[in-house]
Amino acid sequence: MVLIRCCLGAAILVFAALWGGVAGAQEDLFETKAKQAFMIDAETGTVLFAKDADKLIPPASLAKLMTSEIVFDAVKSVIRLGDLIQGIVVQSANDGCIVVAEGMAGSEANFAKLMTDRARALGFGKSVYKNSTGLPADGQVVTVRELALLGLHLWKAYPELYKLYAQPAFTWNKIMQKNRNPLLAMDIGADGLKTGFTEESGYAIVGSASRGDRRVFAAISGLTSERERAEEARKLIDWGMKAFERKLLFGEGDAVGEASVYGGEKGGVALRAKGPINLMVPITNRDKLVARIVYDGPVLAPVEEGTQIGVLKVWIGDTLSQETPLFAAENVAVGALYQRAFDAIGELMVGWMRKPASGN
């Protein structure tokens, strides 16, 4: 393990490529025609694929996922809105969204504000909603990353209502309404979620699928046709299921690494996570896996056990796949005078080395 100090004072501990050497020029593990794409493993939170995942795009009918979230949160599986919920989830009913919005918030504009506020509460900092349907509106934008994470949230928070997304059809007023999600008819374990289309950003979909003990959520946008959307989503999900396997990186209580300490009775402090660290790793491209401990250091003594010190960041290729907070695994008291003096000299030398070069 090699300790590297950056010029800005952040310290990075590299224990690269846990099953091989560090990859040089990173090659994409998967290619898609989608302009934006994002896929995440449900159990471990490993980001399996990302392509322009934070670009702001119009949501189209994918906005209905947030409409559903607010409705699901309100009913808590106790009061069933029945036909309205099925109409929104299965048939993508615009009128159903508007009725729910006006009934819950007095107006669709008020409901849209609830949607944006709810997005912030869930940790989605970029999504902005202007209506409940996703119909084109100035300033209404989302990202494929936040859409996929919203799907993951819906599955975790509302397991009973989530099952509606897999419903192939329902009948209301003697008219059968079919689910518009093309993934449900494919043999890939799909059970959700939603399609969308705008002239500006093309065809999009948020999909979920499970096989055995694996589940993934994927969102793609920027496709040119319904057929291309369905095929690209199928290929991405199928690849995500087949190309990765679950690995235990560190067990409960294992030391992940060490951070340097300034002015302490010892020169470093062991770091560990709150629990085991699991990751989905590529089966055939393990040389693409790189892990680093990133912290702002050196850490000033005294250090109290349990204090968050840094973050373990893991990349698969060029994709930042997982971030895990790391905490001090022990106490480190203030060192004797000679130890602090020695650290001061060392920090003075390192600080001089950190200074950026002047000139052009």
Beta strands, then each sheet from edge to edge (+ up, - down):
strand 1: 2-5
strand 2: 10-14
strand 3: 36-41
strand 4: 47-51
strand 5: 169-172
strand 6: 175-178
strand 7: 190-198
strand 8: 202-211
strand 9: 214-223
strand 10: 244-250
strand 11: 257-262
strand 12: 268-272
strand 13: 277-282
strand 14: 289-296
strand 15: 299-300
strand 16: 308-316
strand 17: 319-328
sheet 1: 1+ 2- 14+ 16- 17+ 12- 11+ 15+
sheet 2: 4+ 3- 9+ 8- 7+
sheet 3: 5+ 6-
sheet 4: 10+ 13-
end
